[in-house]
Amino acid sequence: MSKSSRRHFIKKNILNGLFLTSAIPLLKADSILESKSSITELNFNTNDYNSIDWKQIREQFLFAKDYHYLNTGSLGPSPRIVIDTVCKAMERLEISTNHGRHEIDETHEKMANFLNVTPDEIAFTRNATEGLNIAARSLRLKKGDEIIISTHEHVGGASPWLALAKDFGAVVKLIDLDFSGKKNLQIIKDAISDKTKVVAFSHITCTTGMKLPAKEIVDLCRSKGIYSCIDGAQSLGMFPIDLRAINPDFYASSGHKWLFGPKGTGVLFINKSIIEHIDPVFAGAYTDSQFDLNTLTMEYRHSAQREEYGTRNTPITLGLGSAVDFINTIGIDNVAKRGRELVTHFRKGISNIPEIDILTPESELYSASMLTIRIKDKDNLKLNPTLNKEKKLRMRGIYENNINGLRISFAIFNSFDEVDLLVNSLKDVVKA
Ligand SMILES: Cc1ncc(COP(=O)(O)O)c(C=O)c1O
C-alpha cells in the first residue's frame, strides 16, 4: 500500500468508526482528504466581520450538509484540520514509536494564551468532569465544610461535590438560580455561611444557557476566603474568556464542545496563587519536580501540570491545540458575534408564537450562544427526537431541574437558513 493510500485507509476507517458509534442514523460524510494541511492555509476573510465566509467555515465540518446540528452544547464536531492533526500525529508517533509527550507543551502555551493565563496554570484532562473532580478532591475538604452549588449544574458539575459529601461528610448546599440572571450574585451571597469553603458554579448553565457573573462571584468568594470553581464546559470557545481578569481558583472545561476539539479532551486551570496550598489527587511520572526512591523523596512540580500524571494521548492533545488555532483563525470575537446574531434571528422568528416560552435571559450580560425554549403543554423531551428524525434538526432535551425544554446551540457552522427551518418546524409543532 502506498503512503497516501495507507493514510486514506486509516482516515477512512477512523471516520467510519466515529459515525458507526453514533446514535444518529449513518449519514453520508465527506472525506477529510481535502483538508488543508496547515492552519495558515485557511482563510475565511475575517478582517471584516461582514465578509466572513461562513459557508467555507461550514465546509470544514464533515457532517452531512442537510443535517442541522444545533447541539454543540453536548458535543462539538471537529473541523477537518483538527481531525487531520490527530491522524497525522498518531501516524507519526506510531512510526517513530514515541509518546511525544514534550510536544504538548506547545498546546499548554496555546491554551494559556487563549485564556490569558500562564502555561503552568494549565493542565490537560480527559473532559470537564475530570477537571472538576481534580479540583474538588485537591481541596481536602472535611466533615461539615460547606460547598455551594446550584440546581442548574450538569451531573458532571454536581457529582464531584456530592462525592465529597459521601466520602468526607462535606455538606452540599443547593441554591436555585434566578432564570432572569439578575439576582444570581445575591442568591449566592445569601447562601454563604462561615462554613462555606467552595462556591462551584457553571459559567454558562447547561440547562438554559444562562451566563453567571463569574468575576463578581469570584471576587465575592475571594473577599471571604472561599475557593471558587468555575465549570466552564459551556463557555470555552463560545466567547472570549480572560481568566486572569476573572481570576478564579479553578476553571475546568471540555475541549470537545464549543472549541470543537477531539473527543476526550479537557482543560483544568489552577490559579498559581493556590498551587502550593493544594495537593494533587494523583502522583506519578511528570507530577514531580524531584523523585528519588532510595531516599523516599518526591516533590510536586510547581505547576498545574502536576495533575498530568503518566503517559498521555499526545495526538488528541495536539488536536486540541489545532482546535484553538482554528478558532483563532476565525477570531473568538467573531465566533461570539455570530452566535449572538443567530440567537437574535431565532428570537425574532419565534416572537409571534405565543405557545413558545424562552427560558434564557435576553441580555448579553446573562446569556451568549445557547438558548432553551419550552413549548407550552407539550412534552418537549419527546419533541426532540421527533424533530431530529423528521426534520434532521438535532437539539438537546432539557430534563434537568424538571425544565422540560429544548436547548438550541448556535455555532459557527449554523446558518440563518437553518434557523428559519427551525422556526418553521416549531410553528408546525405548535399547530399540530
Ligand atoms: C455545564 C457542564 N458541565 C460539565 C459537563 C460534562 O462535560 P464532560 O463530558 O466534558 O465532562 C457538561 C456536558 O454537557 C456541561 O454542560
The ligand as an SDF file (V2000), in Angstrom:
LIG
                    3D

 16 16  0  0  0  0  0  0  0  0999 V2000
  -22.0750   22.5640   32.3740 C   0  0  0  0  0  0  0  0  0  0  0  0
  -21.4760   21.2220   32.0790 C   0  0  0  0  0  0  0  0  0  0  0  0
  -20.5640   20.7020   32.9140 N   0  0  0  0  0  0  0  0  0  0  0  0
  -19.9790   19.5210   32.6810 C   0  0  0  0  0  0  0  0  0  0  0  0
  -20.3050   18.7760   31.5710 C   0  0  0  0  0  0  0  0  0  0  0  0
  -19.6210   17.4720   31.3460 C   0  0  0  0  0  0  0  0  0  0  0  0
  -18.6760   17.6050   30.3450 O   0  0  0  0  0  0  0  0  0  0  0  0
  -17.6530   16.4390   30.0110 P   0  0  0  0  0  0  0  0  0  0  0  0
  -18.4250   15.3460   29.3980 O   0  0  0  0  0  0  0  0  0  0  0  0
  -16.6410   17.0630   29.1150 O   0  0  0  0  0  0  0  0  0  0  0  0
  -17.0400   16.0140   31.2940 O   0  0  0  0  0  0  0  0  0  0  0  0
  -21.2490   19.2670   30.6740 C   0  0  0  0  0  0  0  0  0  0  0  0
  -21.6290   18.4890   29.4750 C   0  0  0  0  0  0  0  0  0  0  0  0
  -22.5780   18.7600   28.7800 O   0  0  0  0  0  0  0  0  0  0  0  0
  -21.8470   20.5270   30.9410 C   0  0  0  0  0  0  0  0  0  0  0  0
  -22.7660   21.0350   30.0970 O   0  0  0  0  0  0  0  0  0  0  0  0
  1  2  1  0
  2  3  1  0
  2 15  2  0
  3  4  2  0
  4  5  1  0
  5  6  1  0
  5 12  2  0
  6  7  1  0
  7  8  1  0
  8  9  2  0
  8 10  1  0
  8 11  1  0
 12 13  1  0
 12 15  1  0
 13 14  2  0
 15 16  1  0
M  END
$$$$
